[in-house]
Amino acid sequence: MTGHLLPSGSTYSDAARDHLWMHFTRHSVFEPDGLNQPVPIITRGQGHLIYDDHGREYIDGLSGLFVVQVGHGREELAEAAAKQARELAFMPLWSYAHPRAIELADRLAEGAPGDLNRVFFTTGGGEAVESAWKLAKQYFKLTGRPGKHKVISRSIAYHGTPQGALAITGIPGARIPFEPLVPGAHKVPNTNQYRAPEHLRDNPEAFGRWAADRIAEAIEFEGADSVAAVFLEPVQNSGGCFPPPPGYFQRVREICDEYDVLLVSDEVICAFGRIGSMFACDDFGYVPDIITCAKGMTSGYSPIGAMIASDRLFEPFRTGMTSYPHGYTFGGHPVSAAVAMANLDIFEREGLYQRVKDNAPIFRSKLEGLLDLPLVGDVRGEGYFYGIELVKDKTTRETFNDAEAERLLRGYLSKALFEAGLYCRADDRGDPVVQLAPPLTCGPAEFDEIYSRLRSVLADAPNHL
Ligand SMILES: Cc1ncc(COP(=O)(O)O)c(C=O)c1O
């Protein structure tokens, strides 16, 4: 409750429709002269469940937005925030430091692979990506290769919305309204095995080699003297959870070393247990030069993000008059840093990393049980992070046209899943997919529930095309 009352007779849904600008949202859905649907209002959460303003219960099948790793309603995280706000509510990291940011930097450096020992805090993932590109540019300027400024990323990948990060993002619909973006961001194919070139579809190793070699080709094409960094998610989210084929990251690492290009592992979703380890590059056996992370670091109880850089990248900043002229007022906020520490305590105490590793095969095989349905073409992912691709024709892998995808996803699936008590994501930024990323506290009982709700909705989907 706040001291502010909504106008009498006005519901949350009315006031949201009239005053709240929702993110990535088509507002016509809520307008009286549009679809006139109520704004879904979520009022509270407990464990893996969330509740709406009518008291209806939903499984949080997406951990909010790949965020709430330890589940909702954790008293100790609320307490950690309150305690820190009482002790020191705010102090920036501009030439001064505070204990919680120092402790958290130390803990992340300890958890990160190789010599990734330097932690630059932000308030979220897009800022971390933005920071990584800026660091890559400045690093090469400081070390005598000022022409290296371009970046390479993958088609359909999402890396955030600041204009630098958006240039790295490979989703045309998210970019086009804001062009021209920061120049120098080039795209290569992603690791969608299901839609790999025909001759590579059944050979993941060869496909991985092929996809990695597209990065070398792009570097050659642009000129190695002009390329600073490659941005890759361990498992690409957008398009519906594309894991790396075997050997992919090992080949990418070789390519980056050969051309002296930085490898940025964008782990905004994949870090903090989503795949199994604190950092997902460990799950796939590669050491990047930079990790970007956010979301699960606090399980969403307070916002924070980070760019974790190698000792090599920090070296030019250790001496003389040089600084990295970049920062955010709220980066490394004391309350968020305190919450992150308490959150990581829960991970350790409850063995959540191991829990994901143990349960992931069970979750996967449960979801693979949907493959007998006429619309389910592919189930893919890793850890607690899966995409289910829907297709018109399973034999030819033909996808839906725009009008069909619109009817299927927006006209039916999103609403039907929610009505069935499952909050998850039906997405068509690539081919149509349903995505699942439940809290890491979930186990076989919750997988069964998710499966049966999904099954009933997907089985009925052909009637709504
Ligand atoms: C891989 C990746 N990078 C960056 C971002 C942007 O993070 P934020 O929304 O916190 O700015 C996201 C958000 O989903 C993401 O998935």
The ligand as an SDF file (V2000), in Angstrom:
LIG
                    3D

 16 16  0  0  0  0  0  0  0  0999 V2000
   21.4240  -11.7850  -23.3530 C   0  0  0  0  0  0  0  0  0  0  0  0
   20.8620  -10.4700  -22.8970 C   0  0  0  0  0  0  0  0  0  0  0  0
   21.6310   -9.3790  -22.9060 N   0  0  0  0  0  0  0  0  0  0  0  0
   21.1800   -8.1830  -22.4870 C   0  0  0  0  0  0  0  0  0  0  0  0
   19.8870   -8.0290  -22.0400 C   0  0  0  0  0  0  0  0  0  0  0  0
   19.4010   -6.6930  -21.5740 C   0  0  0  0  0  0  0  0  0  0  0  0
   19.2280   -6.6810  -20.1970 O   0  0  0  0  0  0  0  0  0  0  0  0
   18.3550   -5.5570  -19.4760 P   0  0  0  0  0  0  0  0  0  0  0  0
   16.9400   -5.7610  -19.8960 O   0  0  0  0  0  0  0  0  0  0  0  0
   18.6030   -5.8150  -18.0180 O   0  0  0  0  0  0  0  0  0  0  0  0
   18.9100   -4.2390  -19.9300 O   0  0  0  0  0  0  0  0  0  0  0  0
   19.0420   -9.1410  -22.0050 C   0  0  0  0  0  0  0  0  0  0  0  0
   17.6620   -9.0310  -21.5080 C   0  0  0  0  0  0  0  0  0  0  0  0
   16.8690   -9.9250  -21.5630 O   0  0  0  0  0  0  0  0  0  0  0  0
   19.5370  -10.3890  -22.4490 C   0  0  0  0  0  0  0  0  0  0  0  0
   18.7570  -11.4840  -22.4500 O   0  0  0  0  0  0  0  0  0  0  0  0
  1  2  1  0
  2  3  1  0
  2 15  2  0
  3  4  2  0
  4  5  1  0
  5  6  1  0
  5 12  2  0
  6  7  1  0
  7  8  1  0
  8  9  2  0
  8 10  1  0
  8 11  1  0
 12 13  1  0
 12 15  1  0
 13 14  2  0
 15 16  1  0
M  END
$$$$
